[in-house]
Amino acid sequence: MSTPHVVVVMGVAGTGKTTIGPLLAEAMGVPYAEGDDFHPADNIAKMTAGVPLDDADREPWLDAIGQWAHGRAGLGGVVSSSALKRKYRDRLRAAAPDAVFLHLTGDRALIEQRMAERKGHFMPTTLLDSQFATLQPLQEDEPGVPVDVSGSPEEITERAVAALRRLEN
């Protein structure tokens, strides 16, 4: 798959953004950026303590991701970002107008199970309810596609590549 777009891999915590993002980037032949790496230290401290971020907390994080995506305009890239609200995605698109979104979706029980099994991540499963409460799925006028997260990472990546190809046509 070749695309000049930056793909933002979005979804609630535990959907596999950090797993699928690099696999998708490899399939596309473009660089991957881990969205969590753009968080200021204060945000990570809040989430580690089980405190959900508010919109003000997310602004510098979204702006940093947007700057990275803007720098990859016309070159392509993949970056992860929960991008749970429409206004967050609008903010990202303001910086990188050609960005498209890959919304990883799935059954809450499966996502919670995967969150519980992962090691060394600062996001506790206790914040999953706030993630689902905040989530505003992609709207029809937003450039992007939903992809279900059931199955292996390779199967999910294959579905993602196919969905993004259909989006380009």
N, CA, C and O atoms as a DFTB+ gen file, in Angstrom:
676 C
 N C O
     1  1       0.851      -1.185       0.000
     2  2       0.000       0.000       0.000
     3  2       0.890       1.238       0.000
     4  3       1.830       1.329       0.789
     5  1       0.599       2.179      -0.870
     6  2       1.350       3.429      -0.855
     7  2       0.356       4.575      -0.780
     8  3      -0.626       4.616      -1.522
     9  1       0.624       5.495       0.118
    10  2      -0.270       6.633       0.290
    11  2       0.534       7.813       0.788
    12  3       1.442       7.638       1.600
    13  1       0.224       9.018       0.318
    14  2       0.897      10.191       0.860
    15  2       0.246      10.672       2.156
    16  3       0.712      11.631       2.772
    17  1      -0.832      10.002       2.565
    18  2      -1.559      10.414       3.761
    19  2      -0.819      10.020       5.026
    20  3      -0.037       9.069       5.052
    21  1      -1.095      10.782       6.068
    22  2      -0.737      10.355       7.412
    23  2      -1.976       9.673       7.967
    24  3      -3.071      10.233       7.929
    25  1      -1.802       8.464       8.483
    26  2      -2.898       7.716       9.070
    27  2      -2.788       7.842      10.587
    28  3      -1.755       7.522      11.175
    29  1      -3.861       8.310      11.207
    30  2      -3.942       8.396      12.659
    31  2      -4.716       7.170      13.127
    32  3      -5.905       7.030      12.840
    33  1      -4.035       6.286      13.848
    34  2      -4.671       5.093      14.389
    35  2      -5.305       5.500      15.709
    36  3      -4.607       5.833      16.666
    37  1      -6.639       5.472      15.755
    38  2      -7.388       6.003      16.893
    39  2      -8.238       4.927      17.552
    40  3      -8.471       3.861      16.984
    41  1      -8.692       5.228      18.755
    42  2      -9.591       4.346      19.478
    43  2      -9.332       4.432      20.970
    44  3      -8.371       5.059      21.416
    45  1     -10.196       3.796      21.723
    46  2     -10.034       3.808      23.179
    47  2      -8.781       3.027      23.562
    48  3      -8.238       2.267      22.761
    49  1      -8.335       3.226      24.794
    50  2      -7.189       2.487      25.307
    51  2      -7.457       0.990      25.186
    52  3      -8.575       0.529      25.412
    53  1      -6.427       0.247      24.830
    54  2      -6.536      -1.195      24.771
    55  2      -6.985      -1.769      23.442
    56  3      -7.091      -2.988      23.306
    57  1      -7.255      -0.915      22.451
    58  2      -7.692      -1.439      21.150
    59  2      -6.519      -1.918      20.301
    60  3      -6.723      -2.582      19.284
    61  1      -5.305      -1.591      20.703
    62  2      -4.140      -2.084      19.964
    63  2      -3.470      -1.050      19.095
    64  3      -2.779      -1.406      18.140
    65  1      -3.653       0.217      19.396
    66  2      -3.044       1.264      18.573
    67  2      -1.531       1.097      18.475
    68  3      -0.949       1.257      17.402
    69  1      -0.898       0.774      19.602
    70  2       0.555       0.638      19.648
    71  2       1.032      -0.642      18.975
    72  3       2.187      -0.726      18.560
    73  1       0.169      -1.625      18.864
    74  2       0.511      -2.872      18.163
    75  2       0.246      -2.732      16.672
    76  3       1.097      -3.074      15.851
    77  1      -0.931      -2.230      16.323
    78  2      -1.338      -2.151      14.919
    79  2      -0.598      -1.026      14.194
    80  3      -0.248      -1.181      13.023
    81  1      -0.354       0.096      14.862
    82  2       0.316       1.228      14.224
    83  2       1.625       0.855      13.539
    84  3       1.784       1.136      12.351
    85  1       2.574       0.229      14.248
    86  2       3.823      -0.145      13.591
    87  2       3.646      -1.168      12.472
    88  3       4.340      -1.109      11.458
    89  1       2.716      -2.107      12.658
    90  2       2.464      -3.094      11.593
    91  2       1.902      -2.415      10.352
    92  3       2.282      -2.745       9.229
    93  1       0.996      -1.466      10.560
    94  2       0.427      -0.720       9.436
    95  2       1.498       0.121       8.755
    96  3       1.566       0.170       7.527
    97  1       2.332       0.782       9.548
    98  2       3.409       1.598       8.975
    99  2       4.349       0.736       8.132
   100  3       4.777       1.137       7.050
   101  1       4.657      -0.440       8.641
   102  2       5.523      -1.353       7.882
   103  2       4.870      -1.756       6.569
   104  3       5.521      -1.768       5.525
   105  1       3.576      -2.087       6.623
   106  2       2.853      -2.478       5.405
   107  2       2.808      -1.341       4.394
   108  3       2.812      -1.574       3.185
   109  1       2.766      -0.100       4.900
   110  2       2.694       1.074       4.023
   111  2       4.078       1.582       3.619
   112  3       4.200       2.382       2.691
   113  1       5.111       1.124       4.309
   114  2       6.461       1.589       4.007
   115  2       6.718       3.016       4.460
   116  3       7.437       3.764       3.797
   117  1       6.132       3.394       5.589
   118  2       6.277       4.754       6.127
   119  2       6.655       4.677       7.608
   120  3       6.514       3.621       8.224
   121  1       7.133       5.781       8.183
   122  2       7.483       5.765       9.599
   123  2       6.263       5.748      10.512
   124  3       5.167       6.167      10.142
   125  1       6.503       5.243      11.723
   126  2       5.480       5.199      12.760
   127  2       5.916       6.077      13.928
   128  3       7.090       6.099      14.298
   129  1       4.958       6.800      14.503
   130  2       5.202       7.582      15.714
   131  2       4.198       7.152      16.778
   132  3       2.995       7.103      16.524
   133  1       4.699       6.844      17.962
   134  2       3.862       6.431      19.085
   135  2       3.260       7.662      19.737
   136  3       3.977       8.510      20.267
   137  1       1.926       7.753      19.693
   138  2       1.238       8.916      20.237
   139  2       1.515       9.163      21.707
   140  3       1.591      10.314      22.137
   141  1       1.668       8.095      22.487
   142  2       1.929       8.277      23.917
   143  2       3.222       9.048      24.164
   144  3       3.359       9.722      25.185
   145  1       4.169       8.950      23.231
   146  2       5.450       9.655      23.398
   147  2       5.295      11.173      23.307
   148  3       6.204      11.908      23.694
   149  1       4.176      11.644      22.808
   150  2       3.941      13.076      22.675
   151  2       3.296      13.687      23.930
   152  3       3.161      14.907      24.026
   153  1       2.902      12.843      24.882
   154  2       2.271      13.349      26.110
   155  2       3.282      14.073      26.993
   156  3       4.393      13.585      27.197
   157  1       2.900      15.231      27.514
   158  2       3.740      15.867      28.535
   159  2       3.766      14.983      29.798
   160  3       2.855      14.187      30.023
   161  1       4.806      15.131      30.603
   162  2       4.965      14.325      31.818
   163  2       3.759      14.451      32.751
   164  3       3.368      13.475      33.392
   165  1       3.171      15.646      32.830
   166  2       2.006      15.835      33.712
   167  2       0.835      14.948      33.296
   168  3       0.117      14.425      34.148
   169  1       0.640      14.778      31.988
   170  2      -0.450      13.920      31.508
   171  2      -0.215      12.465      31.915
   172  3      -1.132      11.782      32.373
   173  1       1.008      12.007      31.746
   174  2       1.317      10.619      32.092
   175  2       1.125      10.401      33.586
   176  3       0.611       9.363      34.001
   177  1       1.536      11.373      34.397
   178  2       1.361      11.267      35.852
   179  2      -0.123      11.176      36.209
   180  3      -0.507      10.374      37.060
   181  1      -0.949      11.986      35.568
   182  2      -2.392      11.937      35.844
   183  2      -2.974      10.574      35.479
   184  3      -3.691       9.967      36.274
   185  1      -2.663      10.095      34.274
   186  2      -3.226       8.818      33.832
   187  2      -2.730       7.664      34.701
   188  3      -3.492       6.752      35.024
   189  1      -1.448       7.706      35.080
   190  2      -0.892       6.671      35.940
   191  2      -1.630       6.622      37.268
   192  3      -1.806       5.555      37.855
   193  1      -2.059       7.786      37.734
   194  2      -2.812       7.880      38.991
   195  2      -4.290       7.539      38.805
   196  3      -5.056       7.571      39.768
   197  1      -4.698       7.213      37.577
   198  2      -6.090       6.860      37.318
   199  2      -6.998       8.052      37.124
   200  3      -8.218       7.926      37.219
   201  1      -6.410       9.227      36.847
   202  2      -7.191      10.451      36.652
   203  2      -7.337      10.698      35.148
   204  3      -6.335      10.839      34.447
   205  1      -8.570      10.751      34.650
   206  2      -8.747      11.013      33.220
   207  2      -8.241      12.411      32.841
   208  3      -8.330      13.351      33.631
   209  1      -7.718      12.528      31.642
   210  2      -7.293      13.826      31.134
   211  2      -8.513      14.644      30.748
   212  3      -9.534      14.094      30.337
   213  1      -8.403      15.960      30.883
   214  2      -9.459      16.839      30.387
   215  2      -8.993      17.451      29.067
   216  3      -7.864      17.232      28.626
   217  1      -9.877      18.214      28.456
   218  2      -9.557      18.787      27.151
   219  2      -8.311      19.667      27.196
   220  3      -7.505      19.641      26.266
   221  1      -8.145      20.438      28.255
   222  2      -6.967      21.308      28.369
   223  2      -5.689      20.484      28.440
   224  3      -4.665      20.879      27.881
   225  1      -5.737      19.338      29.123
   226  2      -4.570      18.452      29.189
   227  2      -4.196      17.934      27.806
   228  3      -3.018      17.775      27.488
   229  1      -5.206      17.674      26.993
   230  2      -4.966      17.047      25.698
   231  2      -4.452      18.025      24.632
   232  3      -3.830      17.595      23.660
   233  1      -4.698      19.319      24.794
   234  2      -4.335      20.275      23.747
   235  2      -2.854      20.240      23.360
   236  3      -2.556      20.131      22.171
   237  1      -1.904      20.327      24.313
   238  2      -0.496      20.293      23.890
   239  2      -0.110      18.953      23.274
   240  3       0.741      18.892      22.386
   241  1      -0.736      17.888      23.745
   242  2      -0.483      16.560      23.184
   243  2      -0.968      16.476      21.739
   244  3      -0.243      16.012      20.859
   245  1      -2.197      16.927      21.503
   246  2      -2.735      16.925      20.141
   247  2      -1.922      17.822      19.221
   248  3      -1.685      17.476      18.064
   249  1      -1.495      18.969      19.727
   250  2      -0.695      19.888      18.913
   251  2       0.646      19.264      18.523
   252  3       1.117      19.450      17.401
   253  1       1.256      18.524      19.449
   254  2       2.533      17.868      19.144
   255  2       2.347      16.776      18.092
   256  3       3.172      16.638      17.188
   257  1       1.270      16.002      18.205
   258  2       0.977      14.982      17.198
   259  2       0.684      15.655      15.853
   260  3       1.150      15.205      14.807
   261  1      -0.092      16.734      15.901
   262  2      -0.407      17.475      14.677
   263  2       0.844      18.012      13.992
   264  3       0.933      17.993      12.764
   265  1       1.806      18.489      14.768
   266  2       3.069      18.977      14.187
   267  2       3.806      17.849      13.481
   268  3       4.327      18.031      12.381
   269  1       3.848      16.678      14.121
   270  2       4.511      15.529      13.497
   271  2       3.801      15.172      12.189
   272  3       4.446      14.979      11.158
   273  1       2.475      15.086      12.238
   274  2       1.696      14.729      11.051
   275  2       1.885      15.771       9.947
   276  3       2.001      15.415       8.774
   277  1       1.916      17.046      10.313
   278  2       2.140      18.106       9.332
   279  2       3.500      17.920       8.648
   280  3       3.627      18.100       7.437
   281  1       4.501      17.561       9.433
   282  2       5.838      17.339       8.881
   283  2       5.916      16.154       7.940
   284  3       6.853      16.057       7.148
   285  1       4.953      15.254       8.010
   286  2       4.916      14.078       7.147
   287  2       3.950      14.261       5.971
   288  3       3.752      13.335       5.185
   289  1       3.350      15.445       5.847
   290  2       2.399      15.711       4.758
   291  2       3.046      15.418       3.416
   292  3       4.161      15.861       3.143
   293  1       2.340      14.669       2.582
   294  2       2.837      14.311       1.260
   295  2       3.837      13.171       1.274
   296  3       4.177      12.632       0.221
   297  1       4.312      12.797       2.453
   298  2       5.291      11.717       2.583
   299  2       4.663      10.456       3.160
   300  3       5.118       9.342       2.898
   301  1       3.613      10.647       3.947
   302  2       2.946       9.541       4.602
   303  2       3.565       9.217       5.946
   304  3       4.721       9.542       6.218
   305  1       2.782       8.582       6.764
   306  2       3.222       8.178       8.089
   307  2       2.042       7.610       8.843
   308  3       0.893       7.727       8.417
   309  1       2.343       6.996       9.966
   310  2       1.313       6.454      10.840
   311  2       1.626       6.925      12.246
   312  3       2.763       6.825      12.706
   313  1       0.619       7.437      12.923
   314  2       0.769       7.881      14.306
   315  2      -0.442       7.417      15.097
   316  3      -1.562       7.400      14.586
   317  1      -0.209       7.045      16.336
   318  2      -1.328       6.637      17.187
   319  2      -1.783       7.819      18.033
   320  3      -0.977       8.627      18.494
   321  1      -3.088       7.894      18.222
   322  2      -3.696       8.909      19.072
   323  2      -5.107       8.448      19.373
   324  3      -5.833       8.057      18.460
   325  1      -5.510       8.483      20.628
   326  2      -6.878       8.041      20.935
   327  2      -7.893       8.836      20.121
   328  3      -8.872       8.266      19.639
   329  1      -7.676      10.157      19.955
   330  2      -8.540      11.005      19.120
   331  2     -10.020      10.704      19.362
   332  3     -10.794      10.545      18.418
   333  1     -10.397      10.629      20.631
   334  2     -11.729      10.154      20.990
   335  2     -12.856      11.104      20.605
   336  3     -13.960      10.658      20.293
   337  1     -12.594      12.390      20.624
   338  2     -13.649      13.366      20.313
   339  2     -13.439      13.965      18.925
   340  3     -12.318      14.087      18.430
   341  1     -14.554      14.328      18.329
   342  2     -14.504      14.980      17.019
   343  2     -13.615      16.222      17.069
   344  3     -12.836      16.455      16.145
   345  1     -13.718      17.021      18.132
   346  2     -12.923      18.250      18.175
   347  2     -11.427      17.945      18.262
   348  3     -10.614      18.760      17.825
   349  1     -11.048      16.799      18.814
   350  2      -9.627      16.415      18.825
   351  2      -9.176      16.087      17.397
   352  3      -8.095      16.488      16.965
   353  1     -10.019      15.358      16.684
   354  2      -9.680      15.010      15.299
   355  2      -9.651      16.264      14.429
   356  3      -8.804      16.390      13.544
   357  1     -10.583      17.197      14.682
   358  2     -10.574      18.461      13.947
   359  2      -9.274      19.221      14.206
   360  3      -8.711      19.825      13.293
   361  1      -8.803      19.191      15.448
   362  2      -7.557      19.877      15.799
   363  2      -6.370      19.236      15.060
   364  3      -5.490      19.934      14.557
   365  1      -6.364      17.903      15.004
   366  2      -5.307      17.215      14.266
   367  2      -5.370      17.554      12.778
   368  3      -4.340      17.794      12.148
   369  1      -6.582      17.572      12.218
   370  2      -6.742      17.894      10.787
   371  2      -6.400      19.348      10.491
   372  3      -5.985      19.670       9.378
   373  1      -6.570      20.229      11.473
   374  2      -6.184      21.629      11.262
   375  2      -4.682      21.726      11.019
   376  3      -4.225      22.549      10.226
   377  1      -3.926      20.888      11.701
   378  2      -2.466      20.873      11.513
   379  2      -2.064      20.043      10.302
   380  3      -1.095      20.368       9.616
   381  1      -2.804      18.975      10.037
   382  2      -2.480      18.043       8.949
   383  2      -3.768      17.728       8.183
   384  3      -4.400      16.700       8.425
   385  1      -4.157      18.616       7.257
   386  2      -5.454      18.480       6.580
   387  2      -5.666      17.176       5.812
   388  3      -6.807      16.758       5.615
   389  1      -4.591      16.531       5.378
   390  2      -4.742      15.289       4.615
   391  2      -4.747      14.041       5.483
   392  3      -4.782      12.928       4.957
   393  1      -4.714      14.203       6.793
   394  2      -4.716      13.040       7.678
   395  2      -6.015      12.261       7.530
   396  3      -7.085      12.836       7.330
   397  1      -5.896      10.934       7.632
   398  2      -7.058      10.053       7.645
   399  2      -7.005       9.239       8.939
   400  3      -5.936       9.036       9.516
   401  1      -8.161       8.784       9.378
   402  2      -8.255       8.096      10.657
   403  2      -8.610       6.631      10.465
   404  3      -9.495       6.286       9.683
   405  1      -7.907       5.785      11.188
   406  2      -8.206       4.364      11.260
   407  2      -8.714       4.126      12.672
   408  3      -7.936       4.096      13.625
   409  1     -10.040       3.955      12.802
   410  2     -10.659       3.806      14.115
   411  2     -10.719       2.330      14.483
   412  3     -11.493       1.570      13.901
   413  1      -9.898       1.927      15.452
   414  2      -9.912       0.558      15.945
   415  2     -11.087       0.410      16.905
   416  3     -11.157       1.093      17.926
   417  1     -11.993      -0.474      16.572
   418  2     -13.218      -0.660      17.352
   419  2     -13.299      -2.100      17.830
   420  3     -12.668      -2.993      17.266
   421  1     -14.086      -2.312      18.882
   422  2     -14.247      -3.681      19.330
   423  2     -15.119      -3.800      20.560
   424  3     -15.551      -2.811      21.153
   425  1     -15.356      -5.028      20.914
   426  2     -16.153      -5.377      22.069
   427  2     -15.431      -4.943      23.348
   428  3     -14.235      -5.187      23.511
   429  1     -16.172      -4.297      24.250
   430  2     -15.579      -3.766      25.473
   431  2     -14.895      -4.857      26.287
   432  3     -13.809      -4.633      26.822
   433  1     -15.510      -6.034      26.392
   434  2     -14.927      -7.122      27.179
   435  2     -13.576      -7.560      26.607
   436  3     -12.634      -7.801      27.362
   437  1     -13.477      -7.662      25.297
   438  2     -12.212      -8.027      24.652
   439  2     -11.153      -6.962      24.922
   440  3     -10.009      -7.285      25.241
   441  1     -11.531      -5.707      24.795
   442  2     -10.583      -4.617      25.009
   443  2     -10.107      -4.601      26.466
   444  3      -8.919      -4.419      26.731
   445  1     -11.031      -4.790      27.404
   446  2     -10.647      -4.816      28.820
   447  2      -9.699      -5.985      29.106
   448  3      -8.739      -5.839      29.862
   449  1      -9.969      -7.120      28.511
   450  2      -9.106      -8.287      28.694
   451  2      -7.701      -7.992      28.178
   452  3      -6.713      -8.307      28.841
   453  1      -7.613      -7.389      27.002
   454  2      -6.297      -7.068      26.439
   455  2      -5.565      -6.035      27.291
   456  3      -4.348      -6.117      27.459
   457  1      -6.298      -5.070      27.824
   458  2      -5.671      -4.074      28.704
   459  2      -5.110      -4.743      29.951
   460  3      -4.008      -4.416      30.392
   461  1      -5.861      -5.672      30.518
   462  2      -5.441      -6.350      31.741
   463  2      -4.190      -7.204      31.504
   464  3      -3.387      -7.401      32.416
   465  1      -4.029      -7.707      30.281
   466  2      -2.897      -8.586      29.962
   467  2      -1.622      -7.838      29.612
   468  3      -0.539      -8.420      29.672
   469  1      -1.720      -6.568      29.248
   470  2      -0.509      -5.863      28.820
   471  2       0.312      -5.429      30.027
   472  3      -0.215      -5.170      31.109
   473  1       1.595      -5.361      29.806
   474  2       2.536      -5.052      30.883
   475  2       3.217      -3.712      30.611
   476  3       3.508      -3.362      29.468
   477  1       3.463      -2.976      31.694
   478  2       4.287      -1.776      31.591
   479  2       3.620      -0.575      30.953
   480  3       4.315       0.330      30.492
   481  1       2.299      -0.534      30.909
   482  2       1.617       0.624      30.332
   483  2       1.003       1.436      31.455
   484  3       0.514       0.880      32.439
   485  1       1.028       2.759      31.307
   486  2       0.566       3.637      32.384
   487  2      -0.951       3.728      32.495
   488  3      -1.451       4.195      33.518
   489  1      -1.700       3.302      31.488
   490  2      -3.155       3.454      31.489
   491  2      -3.813       2.277      32.203
   492  3      -3.762       1.152      31.705
   493  1      -4.436       2.515      33.372
   494  2      -5.106       1.419      34.078
   495  2      -6.467       1.092      33.455
   496  3      -7.087       1.935      32.807
   497  1      -6.915      -0.141      33.665
   498  2      -8.215      -0.558      33.119
   499  2      -9.359       0.254      33.721
   500  3     -10.441       0.326      33.139
   501  1      -9.128       0.864      34.883
   502  2     -10.184       1.660      35.520
   503  2     -10.590       2.868      34.685
   504  3     -11.674       3.417      34.880
   505  1      -9.732       3.287      33.758
   506  2     -10.070       4.439      32.914
   507  2     -10.820       4.046      31.645
   508  3     -11.193       4.918      30.860
   509  1     -11.050       2.753      31.429
   510  2     -11.711       2.319      30.200
   511  2     -13.129       2.873      30.087
   512  3     -13.550       3.271      29.001
   513  1     -13.866       2.905      31.188
   514  2     -15.229       3.442      31.135
   515  2     -15.225       4.902      30.699
   516  3     -16.070       5.314      29.906
   517  1     -14.272       5.693      31.216
   518  2     -14.218       7.108      30.821
   519  2     -13.839       7.239      29.349
   520  3     -14.281       8.169      28.676
   521  1     -13.025       6.315      28.848
   522  2     -12.658       6.335      27.428
   523  2     -13.891       6.089      26.554
   524  3     -14.129       6.814      25.588
   525  1     -14.671       5.061      26.901
   526  2     -15.876       4.771      26.121
   527  2     -16.908       5.895      26.251
   528  3     -17.615       6.196      25.289
   529  1     -16.998       6.512      27.424
   530  2     -17.948       7.612      27.619
   531  2     -17.558       8.832      26.780
   532  3     -18.423       9.576      26.320
   533  1     -16.271       9.028      26.586
   534  2     -15.764      10.174      25.829
   535  2     -15.825       9.937      24.318
   536  3     -15.964      10.886      23.547
   537  1     -15.723       8.683      23.897
   538  2     -15.613       8.341      22.475
   539  2     -16.765       8.879      21.633
   540  3     -17.935       8.634      21.925
   541  1     -16.415       9.606      20.599
   542  2     -17.338      10.018      19.546
   543  2     -16.837       9.353      18.259
   544  3     -15.849       9.804      17.680
   545  1     -17.504       8.293      17.807
   546  2     -17.023       7.589      16.615
   547  2     -16.912       8.528      15.412
   548  3     -17.526       9.594      15.371
   549  1     -16.113       8.097      14.438
   550  2     -15.968       8.865      13.204
   551  2     -17.329       9.172      12.602
   552  3     -18.221       8.324      12.588
   553  1     -17.475      10.383      12.110
   554  2     -18.699      10.788      11.429
   555  2     -18.505      10.602       9.924
   556  3     -17.377      10.492       9.444
   557  1     -19.603      10.568       9.195
   558  2     -19.523      10.314       7.751
   559  2     -18.692      11.333       6.998
   560  3     -18.112      11.012       5.961
   561  1     -18.622      12.572       7.508
   562  2     -17.859      13.605       6.809
   563  2     -16.386      13.617       7.212
   564  3     -15.628      14.470       6.751
   565  1     -15.975      12.686       8.060
   566  2     -14.575      12.609       8.469
   567  2     -13.851      11.556       7.632
   568  3     -14.373      10.459       7.432
   569  1     -12.660      11.879       7.145
   570  2     -11.910      10.914       6.341
   571  2     -11.346       9.802       7.222
   572  3     -10.427      10.025       8.010
   573  1     -11.902       8.618       7.081
   574  2     -11.418       7.521       7.885
   575  2     -12.297       6.300       7.776
   576  3     -13.343       6.313       7.127
   577  1     -11.842       5.233       8.434
   578  2     -12.551       3.957       8.395
   579  2     -12.462       3.285       9.754
   580  3     -11.451       3.399      10.447
   581  1     -13.542       2.573      10.139
   582  2     -13.469       1.744      11.341
   583  2     -12.955       0.357      10.985
   584  3     -13.226      -0.153       9.898
   585  1     -12.218      -0.244      11.896
   586  2     -11.733      -1.613      11.714
   587  2     -11.883      -2.343      13.045
   588  3     -11.445      -1.851      14.085
   589  1     -12.501      -3.510      13.003
   590  2     -12.718      -4.307      14.208
   591  2     -11.399      -4.917      14.680
   592  3     -10.561      -5.316      13.872
   593  1     -11.228      -4.985      16.019
   594  2      -9.967      -5.458      16.588
   595  2      -9.989      -6.924      17.004
   596  3      -9.072      -7.377      17.689
   597  1     -11.003      -7.668      16.611
   598  2     -10.971      -9.093      16.910
   599  2      -9.953      -9.762      15.987
   600  3      -9.710      -9.310      14.868
   601  1      -9.371     -10.843      16.484
   602  2      -8.383     -11.569      15.695
   603  2      -6.964     -11.181      16.052
   604  3      -6.725     -10.428      16.996
   605  1      -6.029     -11.709      15.281
   606  2      -4.605     -11.470      15.533
   607  2      -4.205     -10.080      15.027
   608  3      -4.907      -9.493      14.204
   609  1      -3.086      -9.559      15.515
   610  2      -2.607      -8.269      14.996
   611  2      -2.435      -8.283      13.472
   612  3      -2.719      -7.291      12.801
   613  1      -1.973      -9.397      12.943
   614  2      -1.778      -9.481      11.491
   615  2      -3.112      -9.423      10.752
   616  3      -3.214      -8.775       9.711
   617  1      -4.130     -10.094      11.280
   618  2      -5.457     -10.054      10.662
   619  2      -6.045      -8.645      10.721
   620  3      -6.633      -8.167       9.750
   621  1      -5.882      -7.993      11.857
   622  2      -6.386      -6.622      12.007
   623  2      -5.676      -5.700      11.023
   624  3      -6.309      -4.861      10.383
   625  1      -4.365      -5.857      10.904
   626  2      -3.588      -5.017       9.976
   627  2      -4.028      -5.246       8.539
   628  3      -4.150      -4.292       7.770
   629  1      -4.268      -6.495       8.169
   630  2      -4.751      -6.795       6.811
   631  2      -6.082      -6.100       6.547
   632  3      -6.279      -5.510       5.485
   633  1      -6.992      -6.170       7.514
   634  2      -8.289      -5.490       7.359
   635  2      -8.090      -3.990       7.250
   636  3      -8.770      -3.325       6.467
   637  1      -7.157      -3.452       8.035
   638  2      -6.895      -2.006       8.012
   639  2      -6.364      -1.568       6.656
   640  3      -6.824      -0.572       6.098
   641  1      -5.393      -2.312       6.122
   642  2      -4.828      -1.971       4.813
   643  2      -5.923      -2.011       3.749
   644  3      -6.014      -1.114       2.911
   645  1      -6.754      -3.056       3.784
   646  2      -7.832      -3.176       2.795
   647  2      -8.824      -2.024       2.933
   648  3      -9.261      -1.466       1.927
   649  1      -9.180      -1.665       4.151
   650  2     -10.134      -0.570       4.365
   651  2      -9.559       0.762       3.908
   652  3     -10.273       1.574       3.320
   653  1      -8.286       0.994       4.167
   654  2      -7.656       2.250       3.735
   655  2      -7.544       2.306       2.208
   656  3      -7.683       3.376       1.616
   657  1      -7.296       1.177       1.581
   658  2      -7.254       1.141       0.107
   659  2      -8.619       1.524      -0.473
   660  3      -8.711       2.291      -1.432
   661  1      -9.685       0.965       0.137
   662  2     -11.031       1.303      -0.340
   663  2     -11.309       2.793      -0.146
   664  3     -11.988       3.411      -0.967
   665  1     -10.796       3.357       0.913
   666  2     -10.987       4.778       1.194
   667  2     -10.341       5.634       0.101
   668  3     -10.874       6.680      -0.269
   669  1      -9.185       5.182      -0.417
   670  2      -8.465       5.931      -1.454
   671  2      -9.189       5.915      -2.786
   672  3      -9.012       6.819      -3.602
   673  1     -10.006       4.889      -3.014
   674  2     -10.684       4.764      -4.324
   675  2     -11.950       5.576      -4.388
   676  3     -12.631       5.578      -5.413
